[in-house]
Amino acid sequence: MTYLLAPLVAWTIAQVAKVVLSSVRQRRLNLRVLAEMGGMPSSHAAIVMGLTAAIGRHAGLGHAGAAAA
């Protein structure tokens, strides 16, 4: 479970930021960006970096999982 917390938090922050930024630009609430492909901030990149950081923190940077991530 410790490895999953950081990616989930990073994904949540990226998705909330995506909705807020899109809604401010369009001056209306836009929830469609949650289902659209692509866009910034990237939720995929947030998950990957969150998982990499969690593995590096808990297992160490010398662990094989850190090299794979």
DOSEKOL-537002 format. One record per residue (C-alpha): residue in one letter; x, z, y; residue number from 1. Coordinates in nm, 2 decimals. Layout:
BEGIN
+-----+--------+--------+--------+-----+
: res :      u :      w :      v :   n :
+-----+--------+--------+--------+-----+
:   A :      X :      Z :      Y : NUM :
...
+-----+--------+--------+--------+-----+
***
This chain:
BEGIN
+-----+--------+--------+--------+-----+
: res :      u :      w :      v :   n :
+-----+--------+--------+--------+-----+
:   M :   0.00 :   0.00 :   0.00 :   1 :
:   T :   0.29 :   0.07 :   0.24 :   2 :
:   Y :   0.39 :  -0.30 :   0.23 :   3 :
:   L :   0.04 :  -0.42 :   0.32 :   4 :
:   L :  -0.03 :  -0.20 :   0.63 :   5 :
:   A :   0.21 :  -0.38 :   0.86 :   6 :
:   P :   0.09 :  -0.74 :   0.78 :   7 :
:   L :  -0.28 :  -0.63 :   0.81 :   8 :
:   V :  -0.21 :  -0.47 :   1.15 :   9 :
:   A :  -0.02 :  -0.78 :   1.27 :  10 :
:   W :  -0.29 :  -1.01 :   1.15 :  11 :
:   T :  -0.56 :  -0.80 :   1.33 :  12 :
:   I :  -0.37 :  -0.80 :   1.65 :  13 :
:   A :  -0.31 :  -1.17 :   1.64 :  14 :
:   Q :  -0.68 :  -1.25 :   1.57 :  15 :
:   V :  -0.80 :  -1.01 :   1.85 :  16 :
:   A :  -0.55 :  -1.17 :   2.09 :  17 :
:   K :  -0.66 :  -1.52 :   1.99 :  18 :
:   V :  -1.03 :  -1.43 :   2.06 :  19 :
:   V :  -0.95 :  -1.26 :   2.39 :  20 :
:   L :  -0.73 :  -1.53 :   2.52 :  21 :
:   S :  -0.96 :  -1.81 :   2.42 :  22 :
:   S :  -1.26 :  -1.63 :   2.57 :  23 :
:   V :  -1.09 :  -1.56 :   2.90 :  24 :
:   R :  -0.98 :  -1.93 :   2.92 :  25 :
:   Q :  -1.34 :  -2.05 :   2.85 :  26 :
:   R :  -1.51 :  -1.77 :   3.04 :  27 :
:   R :  -1.74 :  -1.70 :   2.74 :  28 :
:   L :  -1.71 :  -1.52 :   2.41 :  29 :
:   N :  -1.56 :  -1.77 :   2.16 :  30 :
:   L :  -1.56 :  -1.64 :   1.80 :  31 :
:   R :  -1.50 :  -1.99 :   1.66 :  32 :
:   V :  -1.13 :  -1.96 :   1.70 :  33 :
:   L :  -1.13 :  -1.72 :   1.41 :  34 :
:   A :  -1.23 :  -2.00 :   1.17 :  35 :
:   E :  -1.03 :  -2.28 :   1.33 :  36 :
:   M :  -0.69 :  -2.39 :   1.19 :  37 :
:   G :  -0.38 :  -2.35 :   1.40 :  38 :
:   G :  -0.36 :  -2.21 :   1.74 :  39 :
:   M :  -0.16 :  -1.94 :   1.90 :  40 :
:   P :  -0.09 :  -1.67 :   1.83 :  41 :
:   S :  -0.05 :  -1.77 :   1.47 :  42 :
:   S :  -0.21 :  -1.52 :   1.22 :  43 :
:   H :   0.00 :  -1.67 :   0.94 :  44 :
:   A :   0.33 :  -1.61 :   1.13 :  45 :
:   A :   0.21 :  -1.25 :   1.21 :  46 :
:   I :   0.14 :  -1.18 :   0.84 :  47 :
:   V :   0.48 :  -1.32 :   0.73 :  48 :
:   M :   0.67 :  -1.12 :   0.99 :  49 :
:   G :   0.47 :  -0.81 :   0.92 :  50 :
:   L :   0.55 :  -0.83 :   0.55 :  51 :
:   T :   0.92 :  -0.91 :   0.62 :  52 :
:   A :   0.95 :  -0.61 :   0.85 :  53 :
:   A :   0.77 :  -0.38 :   0.60 :  54 :
:   I :   1.00 :  -0.49 :   0.31 :  55 :
:   G :   1.30 :  -0.45 :   0.53 :  56 :
:   R :   1.20 :  -0.11 :   0.64 :  57 :
:   H :   1.09 :   0.04 :   0.31 :  58 :
:   A :   1.32 :  -0.14 :   0.06 :  59 :
:   G :   1.62 :  -0.22 :   0.29 :  60 :
:   L :   1.76 :  -0.55 :   0.40 :  61 :
:   G :   1.98 :  -0.57 :   0.10 :  62 :
:   H :   1.67 :  -0.58 :  -0.14 :  63 :
:   A :   1.59 :  -0.91 :  -0.31 :  64 :
:   G :   1.24 :  -0.90 :  -0.16 :  65 :
:   A :   1.38 :  -0.90 :   0.19 :  66 :
:   A :   1.59 :  -1.21 :   0.11 :  67 :
:   A :   1.28 :  -1.39 :  -0.03 :  68 :
:   A :   1.06 :  -1.29 :   0.27 :  69 :
+-----+--------+--------+--------+-----+
***
